[in-house]
Amino acid sequence: MREQRLEPVPSLGSLYSRALAATARTTMRRGPVADRLPDVAYVAGGLRADPATLSAYQELLGEPGTDELPAGYVHVLAFPLAMALMVRPDFPLPVLGMVHTANRVVQHRPVLLGEELSARAEARSPRAHRKGTLVDLAVTVEAGGETVWEGVSTYLARGTRLPGAAEEAPSSSTDEEPGGDVVAVWSLGADTGKRYAEVSGDRNPIHVSRLGARAFGFPRPIAHGMYTASRALAQLARFRGDAFTWEVEFAKPVLLPGKVALSVDPAGEGVRYAGHHPRSGRLHLSGTVTPRT
């Protein structure tokens, strides 16, 4: 796979404008999608956290106001590289409307405010799903030549099919009753998507616009998956340590405004967590945080 340097890294705002055109282009295609992703990895250097944005992010997500970058904030810094891959003309799947289904992050050590970071992003592992096509966007972040953070985000392009690929068996995990003790109940206002967009730059229409949400089948805007996952991670600080693996799977979206109850179940060396509707028990997200030695 060849590498291509992005200088400067494009803003998410400009990338979403390109995503509109890319989505129109891919949805006009007929027949199965191509099974070949772009044979290129984007790389960029000189990435730094902005102190004011970091502070606003920490306040919104409930992270302590320190010089350590939350793992979710590192995702925010590097996400434009992954988004730039998805809006390429040779990316075969429609970008807007893709569903974020899972995330896995390995933090090797704390990343500090003031460190200059470099990042590398690639798209990989396209595979069939009973509702469409799954693809992984893998990002590696380095500081001083040392890998400090790795993340894999999995997305579902609904309604697309890989040629000749068998469908996955349906999973019943999203219907399971969450375990553990409820440690918090979040009341998420109608502006939650817009507030997270301000600190992350992620202004996907399904999160910030009622019309945008309706265009993709949602009656109201939905919370960003990385908002709910990162807010859960903030409340698990005592379990994670300086180095950890953080995993999350997303189930039913959180319609805004709405409420989410966070359940925590310590399991061995790590902890399991789940976010669900406080009355119906409907699962929104679940995952684990495991310290690394």
N, C-alpha and C positions, 0 to 999 in steps of 0.2 A: 504494500500500500504506500503510495507516494504521500508526502507531506506538503502542505501549502500554508505559508504564513499569511495571516490576516493582519494587515497594518493600515489603518487602525482597526480595532475590533468594532464592527457595526453595532449601533444601538438596537435594542429590542424594538423600539418604535419603528425604525426603518425596516427591520426584518419582518414585522407583522404586516407592513404595507406590501412587501414582496410576497408574504405568505398568501395574501388574498389572490394575487395573480397566479401563484403556484397551485393553489387549491382549485381555482377555476380550470387551470390547464389539465391537472390530473383527473378531475371529476368528469371532464369531457371525453376521456378515453373510453374505449369500448373493450369488453372482454377482460380476462384476468390481468392483474398487474404484473410487471416484470419482477423477477426474483433477484435482481441484481441491484445492490445499493451502490452509491458513489464510491469508487475505488480511490478515495482520498481522505486524509486526516487533516483537519485544520489545527494549526498551532499558533499561539500568540504569547508574547511576553509583555512585561511591564504592567501586569495587572496589580492594582493596589486597592485596598478598601478605602472608601471615603469616610472620614470620621463622623460627619454629620449623618450620613445615610446609615452607617453601622449603628450609631446611637438610636436612631429612629427604629431600625429593625429590632434591636434588642428590646426596646420598650414595647413594641407591638407584640412581639412573640413571647415576652416574659423571660428573656435571658438577662443575666446580670450585666451591668454596664462596665465591663472590663475591656482590656486590650486584646482579649482572645476572640477570634472570629468564630461564631457558631458554625457548626457543620453545614446548616442550611444556608448560611450567608455565603460560604465558599461556593456552594451550588449556584447561588445567584450571580456571583462574579464570573463563573465559567459558562453559565447557560447560553450566552449569546453565541459561543462557538458551536454548540450543538444545534441551536436554532438555525445558524447560518448553513449548516449541512442540510437541514430539512427543507430549506427554500431553494436549494440548487435546482436547476432545470432537469438534472438527471436523477433527482430523488423521486422514486416511483409512487409515493403515497401522498394523499391529500393532507396537508399540514393542519389547517384549521378544522376543528372538530375531532382531532385525534384525542384519545382518552389516555390520561396518565394512569397506568394500572399498578405500577410497582416502582420501588426505588431501593437501591442498596448502596450504602456509603461506608467506606473504610477510612477512618481518620487515624493516621499513623502517629501524629503528634499535634499539639495545639498549633494553629496558625495565628500569627500575631499581627495586630495593626502595625503598619509601617513596613512589613515584609513585601518585597517585590516578588510576584508570583508569575509563573508561566503555566500554560495549560495546553492540553492536546485533546481533541475530540474526534471520535469516529462513530459511524453508524454500522451496526453489525447484527448478525443473527436474525434475519427475517424468517418468520415461521408462521404456519397456519394457526388460526384460532377459530373456535366455533362461530365467532361473530365477525371475523375478518382476518386481519394480518397484524402480528406483533413484530416490533422492531426495538432494538436496544440502542440507546445513545450513551456511549461510554466516554467518560472524561477523566483525565489524570491531571493533577495539579502538583507542581514542583516549586520548591523554594531553595535557592542556593544549590541546585542540582540534585536535591533530595526529594523523593516522592513523599508528600505530606498528606495527600487526600486523593481518594479514588471514588468515583461514583458511576453507577449504571442506572439510567432511567429507562423504563419499559413503557412503550406506548402502543395503543391499539388503534388501528385504522379500520373503523367499522365498515362492513359492506364490501371490502376488497378481498380478493382471493389469490393465493399463490397457485400457479399452475401445477397440477399433479400432487399437491400436498394433502395429506390426510388431516381431518379436523381433530382437535384435541377433545378429549372426553369432558363433558360438563362437570364443573366443580360445584360442590354444595357448601364450600367453606363460608361463603358470604351469608348463609342462612343459619350459621351456628350461633348459639347464645354466647355472648362474651363472658369470659370468666374474670376472676380477680375482684378487687375492691375498688369502688368508685372513689377517686381522689379529687376530682374536680368536675364541675359542670360549666361549660363555656356558653355564654350567651353571645352569639355572633350577630351583629347588626347588619342591616341591609348594605352598609357601606364597607363591609369587611373586605370584599374583593378589591375595591378601589384603594383602600388603605394599604393592603398588601402590595398592590401594583405600584404604589408610590415608592416603597422601599425596595422592591425587586425589579421594577421595570417591566414586569410581565403583565401586559394589558390585553391579554387574550379576551376577545369579546364575550365569551361564555362566562367570564368572571366579573366583568365590569359593566355590562350592558344588558338590559332586559330584552331588547330586540335581538342582540347578538346571541343571548342564551336561547331565545325562542327559535332562532334559525337552526339551532342544533338539537331541538327537541326538549329543552328544559323550560319550565314555566317561569322560572326566575333565575337570576345569576346564581352560580354555584361557587362555593369556596375553592380556592386553589388547593390542590392536594398537598403541595409543599408547605402551605400555611398550616394546615391541620397537623401534618407530620412533624413540622418543625416546632410547633407549639407543644406537641406531646413530648418531643425530645427535650425541650426546655424544662419540663417538669420531672424529667428523669435524670437530672444532673448528678444526683448522689449515687446513681447506679453505673454511670458510664466511665468515669475516670478521664485521663488525658487522651488515651488511645482506645478506640472502640469500633465495633461494627454495628451499623444502624440499618435495619431493614423495615420496610413497610409495604403492605399491599393495600390498595384502595378498593373499596366495595361500592356501596351506594353513595352518590354525591351528596354533599351537604347543601341544601337549598338555603338561600339567604333571604330574609333573616332566618335563623334557626338555632338550635341548641345541640350541643354534643357533650355526652358524659364520657370522661376518660377513666378507664379501668386499668389497674396495674396488678400484675401477678408475678412476683419474683419467681424465677425459674432457674435453679442451679447458680451458675456464675453470673447470669444476666437477668433480664427482666422482660416479660411479655406485657404488651399494652394493647388496648383496643379503644377506639372511639365509636360510640353508638348513640342512637337516639335515646334520651333518658326515659321516655315512656314506652315506646314500641320495642326498644331493644334492637332496632334495625342497625346493622353494622355499617359503619362508614370507612373505617380503616383499622388495620391491626398490624402488629409487627413485634420486633425484638430489638433490644439494645444489649450488646455483649461486650464487656471490657476485653481489651487485648493486652497481652503481656509481652 
